[in-house]
């Protein structure tokens, strides 16, 4: 049995999809370095050191 090509109009479909948006990412500030970074991710400061949750993970090669 044949079906209509578009049972839901384009306007109705687009109204429903207006609420599907990417959320704004949460940005945190490190208490030790003052760097802004995404939550739950490692980040580098200006010197090139890598931090995670305020703790030094990897020292930069320049200082070694």
N, C-alpha and C positions, 0 to 999 in steps of 0.2 A: 504494500500500500504506500502511495506517495505521501511524502511529508512536505509541509511548506518549508521554503528555504530559511526563513527567519521568523520564528514564532515570537521571539521577544524583540521589540524594536531596538534600534541602535541607541536611541535616547534613553530608554529604560535600562539597558545594559550599562551604559556609561554612568548613569546616576548611581547604580549599585557599586561600581568600581571606584567612585571618587574617594572612598574611605580607605582604600588599600594603598598605603604609602609607607615608605621606609622610615623607621623611627630615627630621631636625631640621636647620634651616639653620645653616651655619657662620657664626659671628660673630667678627669681627676687631676689634682695638683699634688706632686710629691712633697711631703713634709721636709725631706732632707735636702733635695736639690732645687725645689721650686719649679720643676719642669711640668708642663701640662702633657698628659698622655691619655690614651684610651684605657679603660678599666680592664683588668685581667690580661694585660699585654706587657711584654718587656719593652723598655724604651731606653734611648741613649740620651745622655746629657750633652752639653756643648763640647766637653772634652773628649767625647767618644766612648765613655764608660757605659756599660749596659747595666741597667737596674731593673729589678722586679720587686714590687711591694716595698719599696724604699731600701732594699738591700742590694749591695753591689754584687753582680753576677760575674761580669767579665770586665777586666781592666783593659783600657785601650792599649794598642801596641806601641803608641808613641811614648808612653810613660815607662814602658819596660825597658 
